[in-house]
Amino acid sequence: MSALGAFDPGDVCAYAQQAAEKAIKAALAYGPGAVPRVHDLRELQCRAEAEIAPHVTDEILVRISAVVADVTRIVMEQEHEQ
């Protein structure tokens, strides 16, 4: 963090890259193959398209959206309690 209490833009980019990487790897963990030990988002995207995309259904997307909404609600409630 900077002296002003705001995140440094470089840190924000690094955290965003890590979040994207973890999200793709989490999805790959559901698939038939091993989770690759790479950090290249383009390579991970290619693997995800080949291994996961054919199996993604509307039902799965609805379930994921519901979980994200629940987690967001819980986090917001916890922030308001503090």
Contact map, one row per residue, 1 for C-alpha under 8 A:
1111111100000000000000000000000000000000000000000000000000000000000000000000000000
1111111100000000000000000000000000000000000000000000000000000000000000000000000000
1111110000000000000000000000000000000000000000000000000000000000000000000000000000
1111110000000000000000000000000000000000000000000000000000000000000000000000000000
1111111000000000000000000000000000000000000000000000000000000000000000000000000000
1111111100000000000000000000000000000000000000000000000000000000000000000000000000
1100111110110000000000000000000000000000000000000000000000000000000000000000000000
1100011111110000000000000000000000000000000000000000000000000000000000000000000000
0000001111111000000000000000000000000000000000000000000000000000000000000000000000
0000000111111100000000000000000000000000000000000000000000000000000000000000000000
0000001111111110000000000000000000000000000000000000000000000000000000000000000000
0000001111111111000000000000000000000000000000000000000000000000000000000000000000
0000000011111111100000000000000000000000000000000000000000000000000000000000000000
0000000001111111110000000000000000000000000000000000000000000000000000000000000000
0000000000111111111000000000000000000000000000000000000000000000000000000000000000
0000000000011111111100000000000000000000000000000000000000000000000000000000000000
0000000000001111111110000000000000000000100000000000000000000000000000000000000000
0000000000000111111111000000000000000000000000000000000000000000000000000000000000
0000000000000011111111100000000000000000000000000000000000000000000000000000000000
0000000000000001111111110000000000000000100000000000000000000000000000000000000000
0000000000000000111111111000000000000010100100000000000000000000000000000000000000
0000000000000000011111111100000000000000000000000000000000000000000000000000000000
0000000000000000001111111110000000000000000000000000000000000000000000000000000000
0000000000000000000111111111000000000000000110010000000000000000000000000000000000
0000000000000000000011111111100000110000000100000000000000000000000000000000000000
0000000000000000000001111111110000000000000000000000000000000000000000000000000000
0000000000000000000000111111111000000000000000010001000000000000000000000000000000
0000000000000000000000011111111011100000000000010011000000000000000000000000000000
0000000000000000000000001111111111100000000000000000000000000000000000000000000000
0000000000000000000000000111111100000000000000000000000000000000000000000000000000
0000000000000000000000000011111111000000000000000011000000000000000000000000000000
0000000000000000000000000000111111000000000000000010000000000000000000000000000000
0000000000000000000000000001101111100000000000000010000000000000000000000000000000
0000000000000000000000000001101111110000000000000000000000000000000000000000000000
0000000000000000000000001001100011111000000000000000000000000000000000000000000000
0000000000000000000000001000000001111100000100000000000000000000000000000000000000
0000000000000000000000000000000000111110000000000000000000000000000000000000000000
0000000000000000000000000000000000011111001100000000000000000000000000000000000000
0000000000000000000010000000000000001111100100000000000000000000000000000000000000
0000000000000000000000000000000000000111111100000000000000000000000000000000000000
0000000000000000100110000000000000000011111110000000000000000000000000000000000000
0000000000000000000000000000000000000001111111000000000000000000000000000000000000
0000000000000000000000000000000000000101111111100000000000000000000000000000000000
0000000000000000000010011000000000010111111111110000000000000000000000000000000000
0000000000000000000000010000000000000000111111111000000000000000000000000000000000
0000000000000000000000000000000000000000011111111100000000000000000000000000000000
0000000000000000000000000000000000000000001111111111000000000000000000000000000000
0000000000000000000000010011000000000000000111111111100000000000000000000000000000
0000000000000000000000000000000000000000000011111111110000000000000000000000000000
0000000000000000000000000000000000000000000001111111110000000000000000000000000000
0000000000000000000000000001001110000000000000111111111000000000000000000000000000
0000000000000000000000000011001000000000000000111111111100000000000000000000000000
0000000000000000000000000000000000000000000000011111111100000000000000000000000000
0000000000000000000000000000000000000000000000001111111100000000000000000000000000
0000000000000000000000000000000000000000000000000011111110000000000000000000000000
0000000000000000000000000000000000000000000000000001111111011000000000000000000000
0000000000000000000000000000000000000000000000000000001111111000000000000000000000
0000000000000000000000000000000000000000000000000000000111111100000000000000000000
0000000000000000000000000000000000000000000000000000000011111110000000000000000000
0000000000000000000000000000000000000000000000000000000111111111000000000000000000
0000000000000000000000000000000000000000000000000000000111111111100000000000000000
0000000000000000000000000000000000000000000000000000000001111111110000000000000000
0000000000000000000000000000000000000000000000000000000000111111111000000000000000
0000000000000000000000000000000000000000000000000000000000011111111100000000000000
0000000000000000000000000000000000000000000000000000000000001111111110000000000000
0000000000000000000000000000000000000000000000000000000000000111111111000000000000
0000000000000000000000000000000000000000000000000000000000000011111111100000000000
0000000000000000000000000000000000000000000000000000000000000001111111110000000000
0000000000000000000000000000000000000000000000000000000000000000111111111000000000
0000000000000000000000000000000000000000000000000000000000000000011111111100000000
0000000000000000000000000000000000000000000000000000000000000000001111111110000000
0000000000000000000000000000000000000000000000000000000000000000000111111111000000
0000000000000000000000000000000000000000000000000000000000000000000011111111100000
0000000000000000000000000000000000000000000000000000000000000000000001111111110000
0000000000000000000000000000000000000000000000000000000000000000000000111111111000
0000000000000000000000000000000000000000000000000000000000000000000000011111111100
0000000000000000000000000000000000000000000000000000000000000000000000001111111110
0000000000000000000000000000000000000000000000000000000000000000000000000111111111
0000000000000000000000000000000000000000000000000000000000000000000000000011111111
0000000000000000000000000000000000000000000000000000000000000000000000000001111111
0000000000000000000000000000000000000000000000000000000000000000000000000000111111
0000000000000000000000000000000000000000000000000000000000000000000000000000011111
